């Protein structure tokens, strides 16, 4: 999977949406596998493998406190690694 700077910006927007209690999908465009996340209790994470196999797997996830902050730190680490 190829990840561009725009994809990383999209990752940041997804974290903002999840922080606001909204659902999110990443990466956009349907060019490869992608995730959709619904922040309910428990959170629903679906991994979509389209367009190749068109398989989707949904998993309930109990999100620990601080999860969003931890992922923002991971995003910054990825940005530094690819810079």
Secondary structure, 3 states (H helix, E strand, C coil): CCCCHHHHHHHHHHHHHHHCCCCEEECCCCCCCEEEEECCCCEEEEEEECCCCCEEEEEEECCCCCHHHHHHHHHHHHHHHHC
